[in-house]
Amino acid sequence: MTTSNSLTTWEIFLQEATAIFVAKNTDYDSRFTRALIQYQAERGPEAARTIWAWEVEKKLDRCRTWIKRGELLVKDEGVRNSVIDLFNYSVQYLIFRNYLGYGRDPFSQLNEEGFHYQAAKLSPAEWIGFLIDKGLIKEDEAQLRRLILTEMLGPREVVSG
């Protein structure tokens, strides 16, 4: 068994994000994925993308506020919470897209193992690239990219990497 001392900061981030996903997905009874499925069925793929983008953009805006002001007024949820949330929404969105694209049930992957598998398929830089490709992070937002990477990898990895 791997001890926490031998885990990379990225692996620790993945474990934390996965645990939060499992808890929230249980509490909300898979509401996010159910909404993606419902709105895609009713209004098409762009409606599902809009739901995902809305949730991620709220979290990105919170990170932008931190960069701009250096503080957040809601003290019990910090930047790390926002990064984990935007990451978790993005992982769920990819599970949704990938599984529906192959005619499979995305709910089959909404568990600890399925979520962690999808989350670990991309590197932190690739996850940020995904958000850039989808137009949620602009190319000129270097501080935002650095902030997200720092939460995912830790400050030493970002500086050296």
C-alpha positions as CSV (number, residue, x, y, z in Angstrom):
1,M,0.0,0.0,0.0
2,T,1.2,3.5,-0.8
3,T,1.7,5.9,2.1
4,S,0.8,9.6,1.8
5,N,4.5,10.4,2.2
6,S,5.3,8.7,-1.2
7,L,2.4,10.2,-3.1
8,T,2.9,13.1,-5.4
9,T,1.0,16.3,-4.9
10,W,-1.0,15.5,-8.0
11,E,-2.0,12.1,-6.6
12,I,-3.0,13.7,-3.3
13,F,-5.1,16.2,-5.3
14,L,-6.7,13.4,-7.2
15,Q,-7.5,11.5,-4.0
16,E,-9.0,14.6,-2.4
17,A,-11.0,15.5,-5.5
18,T,-12.3,11.9,-5.8
19,A,-13.4,11.8,-2.2
20,I,-15.2,15.1,-2.5
21,F,-16.8,13.9,-5.7
22,V,-18.1,10.7,-4.1
23,A,-19.5,12.7,-1.1
24,K,-21.2,15.4,-3.2
25,N,-22.5,13.0,-5.9
26,T,-24.1,11.0,-3.1
27,D,-25.6,14.0,-1.4
28,Y,-26.9,15.4,-4.6
29,D,-28.0,12.1,-6.0
30,S,-26.0,12.5,-9.3
31,R,-27.9,15.8,-10.0
32,F,-25.2,17.2,-12.2
33,T,-25.1,14.2,-14.5
34,R,-28.9,13.9,-14.5
35,A,-29.1,17.5,-15.6
36,L,-26.6,16.9,-18.4
37,I,-28.6,14.0,-19.7
38,Q,-32.0,15.7,-19.3
39,Y,-31.0,18.9,-21.0
40,Q,-29.1,17.2,-23.8
41,A,-32.2,15.0,-24.4
42,E,-34.5,18.1,-24.4
43,R,-32.4,20.7,-26.1
44,G,-29.3,19.1,-27.6
45,P,-25.6,18.8,-26.8
46,E,-25.1,22.5,-26.5
47,A,-27.5,22.7,-23.5
48,A,-25.5,20.0,-21.7
49,R,-22.3,21.9,-22.5
50,T,-23.8,25.1,-21.1
51,I,-24.7,23.5,-17.8
52,W,-21.1,22.3,-17.4
53,A,-19.6,25.6,-18.6
54,W,-21.9,27.6,-16.2
55,E,-20.7,25.6,-13.2
56,V,-17.0,25.8,-14.2
57,E,-17.2,29.5,-15.0
58,K,-18.5,30.3,-11.6
59,K,-15.5,28.5,-10.0
60,L,-13.1,30.2,-12.4
61,D,-14.6,33.6,-11.6
62,R,-14.0,32.9,-7.9
63,C,-10.3,32.2,-8.7
64,R,-10.1,35.3,-10.8
65,T,-11.5,37.3,-7.9
66,W,-8.8,35.8,-5.7
67,I,-6.1,36.9,-8.2
68,K,-7.6,40.4,-8.5
69,R,-8.3,41.1,-4.8
70,G,-6.1,38.6,-2.9
71,E,-9.1,37.6,-0.7
72,L,-12.4,36.0,-0.8
73,L,-15.3,37.1,1.3
74,V,-16.7,33.6,1.8
75,K,-14.0,32.3,4.2
76,D,-15.1,28.7,4.6
77,E,-14.5,27.9,0.9
78,G,-11.1,28.8,-0.5
79,V,-9.4,28.7,-3.8
80,R,-8.6,25.0,-3.5
81,N,-12.3,24.3,-3.0
82,S,-13.1,26.2,-6.3
83,V,-10.3,24.4,-8.2
84,I,-11.5,21.0,-7.0
85,D,-15.1,21.8,-7.8
86,L,-14.3,23.0,-11.4
87,F,-12.1,19.9,-11.8
88,N,-14.9,17.6,-10.6
89,Y,-17.4,19.2,-12.9
90,S,-15.1,18.8,-15.8
91,V,-14.4,15.1,-15.0
92,Q,-18.1,14.4,-14.8
93,Y,-18.7,16.2,-18.1
94,L,-16.1,14.1,-19.8
95,I,-17.6,10.9,-18.3
96,F,-21.0,12.1,-19.6
97,R,-19.7,12.9,-23.1
98,N,-17.5,9.8,-23.4
99,Y,-20.0,7.3,-22.2
100,L,-23.0,8.7,-24.1
101,G,-20.9,8.9,-27.2
102,Y,-20.4,5.2,-27.1
103,G,-24.0,4.5,-26.1
104,R,-23.1,3.5,-22.6
105,D,-24.6,4.6,-19.3
106,P,-22.5,7.4,-17.7
107,F,-23.9,6.5,-14.3
108,S,-21.9,3.3,-14.4
109,Q,-18.8,5.5,-13.9
110,L,-20.1,7.8,-11.2
111,N,-18.3,5.9,-8.4
112,E,-14.9,6.2,-6.8
113,E,-13.1,3.9,-9.2
114,G,-14.7,5.3,-12.4
115,F,-14.3,8.9,-11.4
116,H,-10.6,8.5,-10.4
117,Y,-9.8,6.6,-13.6
118,Q,-11.2,9.4,-15.8
119,A,-9.6,12.1,-13.6
120,A,-6.2,10.5,-13.9
121,K,-6.3,10.0,-17.7
122,L,-5.2,13.6,-18.2
123,S,-2.3,15.5,-16.7
124,P,-2.9,18.8,-14.9
125,A,-1.6,20.7,-18.0
126,E,-4.0,18.7,-20.2
127,W,-7.0,19.5,-17.9
128,I,-6.1,23.2,-18.2
129,G,-5.7,22.7,-22.0
130,F,-9.2,21.3,-22.1
131,L,-10.6,24.4,-20.4
132,I,-8.7,26.6,-22.8
133,D,-9.9,24.6,-25.8
134,K,-13.5,25.0,-24.6
135,G,-13.0,28.7,-24.3
136,L,-13.3,28.9,-20.5
137,I,-9.8,30.0,-19.8
138,K,-8.3,32.5,-22.2
139,E,-4.7,32.1,-23.6
140,D,-3.6,35.3,-21.8
141,E,-4.8,34.2,-18.4
142,A,-1.4,33.0,-17.2
143,Q,-2.0,33.8,-13.6
144,L,-5.2,31.8,-13.6
145,R,-3.5,28.8,-15.2
146,R,-0.7,29.1,-12.7
147,L,-3.1,29.3,-9.7
148,I,-4.9,26.1,-10.9
149,L,-1.7,24.3,-11.5
150,T,-0.4,25.2,-8.1
151,E,-3.5,23.8,-6.4
152,M,-3.1,20.6,-8.5
153,L,0.7,20.1,-8.3
154,G,1.9,22.3,-5.4
155,P,4.1,25.4,-5.7
156,R,7.4,23.6,-6.2
157,E,6.2,21.5,-9.1
158,V,4.8,24.6,-10.9
159,V,8.0,26.5,-10.4
160,S,10.2,23.6,-11.6
161,G,7.8,22.4,-14.3
